[in-house]
Amino acid sequence: MTTAAALTLDEKLAHLEEILRPMDRALIGYSGGVDSAMLAVAAQRVLGDGAICVTADSESYASGELEKAGEITRQFGLRHEVVKTRELDNPDYAKNAPNRCYYCKQELFVHMERMARDMAVDYILYGQNADDIGDFRPGATAAREHGVRAPLAEAGLTKDDVRALAKRWGLSVWDRPAMACLSSRFPYGTAVTAAGLKMVDRAEAFLRDDCGFAQLRARHHDTLSRIELPAEDLSRLLADSQLRQRLVSRLSAIGYLQITADLCGFRSGSMNEALLKIDSDDAPLFARIDPILEAHALVPAAYEQRDQMLVLRLTEAACAQLADTALRPAFVSALTALGPRYIALDLDPLHI
């Protein structure tokens, strides 16, 4: 028996086309990201005008994303429908439990089911790929309950496969970083609010448009923003005091009281780390952290622990010192060994 992993890309594509061909017409949950865009184009190649994109426009959709999604549908001549969804009106969604995505997808699929009935369409699809299977994805539960199919996953297409096909077909988003909804920036248990979503949206827009960062997250911890950047961009930020000052000034104007950079760097789904259990240690915080700071010559320092996050405030010289990609991982490793999931460096330096 041949496994999906043993198949070539073209063999997986042929399998995808076999899955799509009997459908005649299908609604495709379409965010404008690479997975849903590649699925939409693949469906159009097989079904022609029977491939219909459906985008949910809500407060958790980052500004500018709807316009970008529309560019691809216009480029390929795809039919594109936009529905207004109101996830925040659902208390089960707004309270932000770990299964929040279930209620988001449920809202979308209910709208798509109504559309499918009105349009006499028998199939509803979404862009889960083979790499997503087994990950913590409550939205997949909603898909199963509503009979929504994931042809990319069924055909064994991985994220790399999806990007390769998107590049082959000329999709502009083929190498675009993954873009989860803005609600994913809130720690589980922190209520998702329209005001908080606007703060996140404005912070991330500044990081992209004014600071030039492509892959990023601005995690929302009430009055604290925890910025995640890839290692190279994080080093650039830590080495540039003027950039840090601009960032602190702008995010303070948005409404954040503390603006921090996560020294662990960017990782998709980092909020899921808070679901993991931390072993307790009865030793006082200073007794565990001070030796690490001293060993890396990063004193004087101020710090506090907030739930599973350690917030550090260091001098300007120490911030610049952590731009070193050799020093930073060793320092972060020593601190995370103590238990905190997030190491947040205050970008407003300690003045002595």
Buried (B, 14 or more C-beta within 10 A) or exposed (E): EEEBEEBEBEBBBEBBBEBBEEBEBBBBBBBBBBBBBBBBBBBBBBBEEBBBBBBBEBBBBBEEBBEBBBEBBEEBEBBBBBBEBEBBEBEEBBBBEBBBBBBBBBBBBBBBBEBBEEEEBEBBBBBBBBBBEEEEBBBBBBBEEBEBBBBBBBBBBBBEBBBBBBBEBEBBBBEBBEBBBBBBBBBBEBEBBEEBBBBBBBBBBBBBEEBEBEBBBBBBBBEBBBBBBBEEBBBBBBBBBEBBEBBBEBBBEBBBEBBBBBBBBBEBEBBBEBEEEEEEEEEEEEEBBBEBBEEBEBEEBEBEEBEBBBBBBBBEEBBBBBBBEEBBBEBBEBBBEBBBBBBBBBBBBBEE
